[in-house]
């Protein structure tokens, strides 16, 4: 009889990250000797840490992170909220779905970043154009997840709840929302990557602070270690936000997880 080996998932993930950093540093050390490429253009983790320290010392580290984080949170939250509202009513109304679906399909066929120059023209070079681009990039794909989630609700569950005397609000909060929530949370995880992509594009076009701005400024002066630092920070912010969604998913959809555990056993 085969037995599954139990392990701590968090420990494995931490070890994986440590191994990646060690391999990265070893690769840089090997390149420094073999000179496959200019060592200046391939900094290692140690050099990235030194760059972070220099940003901390000159007081620009946290302001750049805060600028990017605020833009992400505003645009991402706006996109998610609008998508949930639109997606819910599209799933409930066939007429509304037939009206909006071809329009959303038309705009969905256009890469969101193509609108970046237009957003700058329409909303200026300030924060509004960046937040609109981030929100727009998040909105379109998220609508599909919401519609799919609402439509996935078993009609039998709704009829059963109503036959037991549940009000429309109780049906919404206790049947529809729990059933659609896994789809919505999964959509939030997928759209988060698109959100960060939009952030970097937005900050590369007309920003004076932020992680995308650091990349552009570093490119102009060949500060490759600054680019790597910005990339590492972007990955760290993305991972932290995604883990928050995963944590919320584990708490809000624990019934689904327990069901899968029972199948695995």
C-alpha positions as CSV (number, residue, x, y, z in Angstrom):
1,X,0.0,0.0,0.0
2,X,1.4,3.3,-1.1
3,X,1.6,6.0,1.6
4,X,1.9,9.7,0.8
5,X,4.9,11.4,2.4
6,X,3.7,14.3,4.5
7,X,5.7,17.6,4.3
8,X,5.4,21.2,5.2
9,X,4.4,23.1,2.1
10,X,5.7,26.5,3.5
11,X,9.1,25.0,4.3
12,X,9.5,23.5,0.8
13,X,8.7,26.8,-0.8
14,X,11.2,28.7,1.4
15,X,13.9,26.1,0.6
16,X,13.0,26.4,-3.1
17,X,13.6,30.2,-3.0
18,X,16.8,29.8,-1.1
19,X,18.1,27.3,-3.6
20,X,17.2,29.7,-6.5
21,X,19.1,32.5,-4.9
22,X,22.1,30.3,-4.2
23,X,22.2,29.0,-7.9
24,X,21.8,32.6,-9.1
25,X,24.8,33.8,-7.0
26,X,26.9,30.8,-8.2
27,X,26.0,31.5,-11.8
28,X,27.1,35.1,-11.4
29,X,30.4,34.0,-9.7
30,X,31.0,31.6,-12.5
31,X,30.3,34.3,-15.1
32,X,32.7,36.6,-13.4
33,X,35.5,34.1,-14.0
34,X,34.4,32.7,-17.4
35,X,33.3,36.1,-18.8
36,X,30.5,34.7,-20.9
37,X,29.0,38.2,-20.7
38,X,30.0,41.5,-19.1
39,X,29.8,40.9,-15.3
40,X,28.4,44.4,-15.0
41,X,25.3,43.3,-16.8
42,X,24.6,40.3,-14.6
43,X,24.5,41.3,-10.9
44,X,24.0,38.7,-8.2
45,X,21.9,38.7,-5.1
46,X,24.7,40.3,-3.1
47,X,24.9,43.2,-5.4
48,X,21.1,43.6,-5.4
49,X,21.1,43.7,-1.6
50,X,23.8,46.4,-1.7
51,X,21.7,48.4,-4.1
52,X,18.7,48.1,-1.8
53,X,20.9,49.4,1.1
54,X,22.0,52.4,-1.1
55,X,18.3,53.2,-1.8
56,X,17.5,52.9,1.9
57,X,20.3,55.3,2.7
58,X,19.3,58.0,0.3
59,X,15.6,57.7,1.3
60,X,14.2,56.6,-2.0
61,X,13.5,53.0,-1.3
62,X,10.1,53.2,0.5
63,X,8.7,56.1,-1.5
64,X,9.2,54.2,-4.8
65,X,7.5,51.0,-3.4
66,X,4.7,53.0,-1.9
67,X,4.0,54.8,-5.2
68,X,3.7,51.5,-7.1
69,X,1.7,49.8,-4.4
70,X,-0.9,52.6,-4.2
71,X,-1.3,52.6,-7.9
72,X,-1.8,48.8,-8.0
73,X,-4.3,48.8,-5.1
74,X,-6.4,51.6,-6.5
75,X,-6.5,50.3,-10.1
76,X,-6.8,46.6,-9.1
77,X,-9.6,47.3,-6.6
78,X,-11.5,49.5,-9.0
79,X,-11.2,46.9,-11.8
80,X,-12.4,44.0,-9.5
81,X,-15.3,45.9,-8.1
82,X,-16.6,47.1,-11.4
83,X,-16.1,43.6,-12.9
84,X,-18.1,42.0,-10.1
85,X,-21.0,44.4,-10.5
86,X,-21.0,44.1,-14.3
87,X,-20.4,40.4,-14.4
88,X,-23.2,39.7,-11.9
89,X,-25.9,41.6,-13.9
90,X,-24.6,40.1,-17.2
91,X,-25.0,36.6,-15.8
92,X,-28.5,37.4,-14.5
93,X,-29.8,39.2,-17.6
94,X,-29.5,37.6,-21.0
95,X,-30.4,40.9,-22.7
96,X,-27.7,42.8,-20.9
97,X,-25.2,40.0,-21.7
98,X,-26.2,40.1,-25.4
99,X,-25.7,43.9,-25.5
100,X,-22.3,44.0,-23.7
101,X,-20.7,40.7,-24.7
102,X,-19.8,41.7,-28.3
103,X,-18.6,45.1,-27.1
104,X,-16.4,43.6,-24.4
105,X,-15.2,41.1,-27.0
106,X,-14.2,43.9,-29.3
107,X,-12.2,45.7,-26.6
108,X,-10.8,42.4,-25.3
109,X,-9.2,41.8,-28.7
110,X,-7.1,44.9,-28.4
111,X,-4.0,44.7,-26.1
112,X,-4.7,46.9,-23.1
113,X,-1.3,48.5,-23.3
114,X,-2.2,49.9,-26.7
115,X,-4.5,52.3,-24.8
116,X,-1.6,53.7,-22.7
117,X,-0.9,56.7,-25.0
118,X,-4.6,57.4,-25.3
119,X,-5.1,57.4,-21.5
120,X,-2.2,59.8,-21.2
121,X,-3.8,62.1,-23.7
122,X,-7.3,61.8,-22.1
123,X,-6.4,61.8,-18.4
124,X,-3.0,63.5,-18.4
125,X,0.5,62.3,-17.4
126,X,-0.4,62.1,-13.7
127,X,-1.8,59.4,-11.6
128,X,-5.2,59.1,-13.2
129,X,-3.9,57.7,-16.5
130,X,-1.9,55.1,-14.7
131,X,-4.8,54.0,-12.4
132,X,-7.2,53.9,-15.4
133,X,-4.8,51.7,-17.4
134,X,-4.4,49.3,-14.4
135,X,-8.1,49.2,-13.7
136,X,-9.0,48.6,-17.4
137,X,-6.4,45.8,-17.7
138,X,-7.9,44.1,-14.6
139,X,-11.5,44.7,-15.6
140,X,-12.0,42.9,-18.9
141,X,-10.7,39.4,-18.0
142,X,-12.2,39.6,-14.6
143,X,-15.7,40.0,-15.9
144,X,-15.5,36.5,-17.5
145,X,-14.7,34.9,-14.2
146,X,-17.6,36.6,-12.5
147,X,-20.1,35.6,-15.2
148,X,-18.9,32.0,-15.1
149,X,-19.1,31.9,-11.3
150,X,-22.6,33.3,-11.1
151,X,-23.8,31.0,-13.9
152,X,-22.2,28.0,-12.2
153,X,-24.7,28.2,-9.2
154,X,-26.9,25.1,-9.2
155,X,-30.5,26.3,-9.8
156,X,-31.7,23.4,-7.5
157,X,-29.9,25.0,-4.6
158,X,-31.6,28.3,-5.2
159,X,-35.1,26.7,-5.5
160,X,-34.4,24.6,-2.4
161,X,-33.4,27.7,-0.4
162,X,-36.5,29.6,-1.6
163,X,-38.8,26.7,-0.8
164,X,-37.4,26.7,2.8
165,X,-38.4,30.4,3.1
166,X,-35.2,32.1,2.3
167,X,-35.4,35.7,1.1
168,X,-33.7,37.1,-2.0
169,X,-31.0,38.6,0.1
170,X,-30.4,35.3,2.0
171,X,-30.3,33.4,-1.3
172,X,-27.7,35.9,-2.6
173,X,-25.5,35.9,0.5
174,X,-25.8,32.2,1.4
175,X,-26.1,30.4,-1.9
176,X,-25.0,32.6,-4.8
177,X,-22.0,34.2,-3.3
178,X,-20.4,31.1,-1.8
179,X,-20.9,29.2,-5.0
180,X,-19.4,31.9,-7.2
181,X,-16.6,32.9,-4.8
182,X,-14.1,30.2,-6.0
183,X,-14.4,31.5,-9.5
184,X,-14.0,35.1,-8.4
185,X,-11.0,34.4,-6.2
186,X,-9.3,32.4,-9.0
187,X,-10.0,35.3,-11.4
188,X,-8.4,37.7,-8.9
189,X,-5.3,35.6,-8.8
190,X,-5.0,35.5,-12.6
191,X,-5.7,39.2,-13.1
192,X,-3.2,40.2,-10.5
193,X,-0.3,39.3,-12.8
194,X,-2.0,41.4,-15.6
195,X,-2.3,44.2,-13.0
196,X,1.4,44.3,-12.3
197,X,2.2,44.2,-16.0
198,X,0.0,47.2,-16.5
199,X,1.7,49.0,-13.6
200,X,5.2,48.6,-15.1
201,X,4.0,49.8,-18.5
202,X,2.2,52.8,-17.0
203,X,5.2,53.8,-14.9
204,X,7.5,53.5,-17.8
205,X,5.6,56.2,-19.6
206,X,5.6,59.4,-17.6
207,X,6.4,58.7,-13.9
208,X,8.9,60.2,-11.6
209,X,8.8,57.5,-9.0
210,X,7.8,53.8,-8.7
211,X,9.4,50.5,-9.6
212,X,8.7,50.9,-13.3
213,X,10.4,54.3,-13.2
214,X,13.5,52.8,-11.6
215,X,13.8,50.4,-14.5
216,X,13.5,53.2,-17.1
217,X,16.0,55.4,-15.2
218,X,18.4,52.5,-14.7
219,X,18.2,51.7,-18.4
220,X,19.2,55.2,-19.3
221,X,22.3,55.0,-17.1
222,X,23.1,51.3,-17.5
223,X,22.4,50.7,-13.8
224,X,21.7,47.0,-14.2
225,X,21.7,46.2,-10.5
226,X,19.0,48.8,-10.1
227,X,16.9,47.0,-12.7
228,X,17.4,43.7,-10.9
229,X,16.4,45.3,-7.6
230,X,13.2,46.7,-9.1
231,X,12.4,43.3,-10.6
232,X,12.9,41.5,-7.3
233,X,10.7,44.0,-5.5
234,X,8.0,43.7,-8.1
235,X,8.1,39.9,-7.7
236,X,8.0,40.3,-3.9
237,X,4.9,42.6,-4.0
238,X,3.1,40.4,-6.4
239,X,3.8,37.3,-4.3
240,X,2.7,39.0,-1.1
241,X,-0.6,40.1,-2.7
242,X,-1.2,36.8,-4.2
243,X,-0.6,35.0,-0.9
244,X,-3.2,37.3,0.7
245,X,-5.7,36.2,-1.9
246,X,-4.7,32.5,-1.4
247,X,-5.1,33.0,2.4
248,X,-8.6,34.5,1.9
249,X,-9.4,31.7,-0.5
250,X,-8.5,29.1,2.1
251,X,-10.7,30.7,4.7
252,X,-13.7,31.6,2.5
253,X,-13.8,28.4,0.5
254,X,-12.7,25.9,3.2
255,X,-15.7,23.7,2.3
256,X,-14.3,23.2,-1.2
257,X,-10.9,22.3,0.2
258,X,-12.3,19.8,2.7
259,X,-14.2,18.1,-0.1
260,X,-11.0,17.7,-2.2
261,X,-9.2,16.4,0.8
262,X,-11.8,13.7,1.3
263,X,-11.4,12.7,-2.4
264,X,-7.6,12.5,-2.1
265,X,-7.9,10.3,1.0
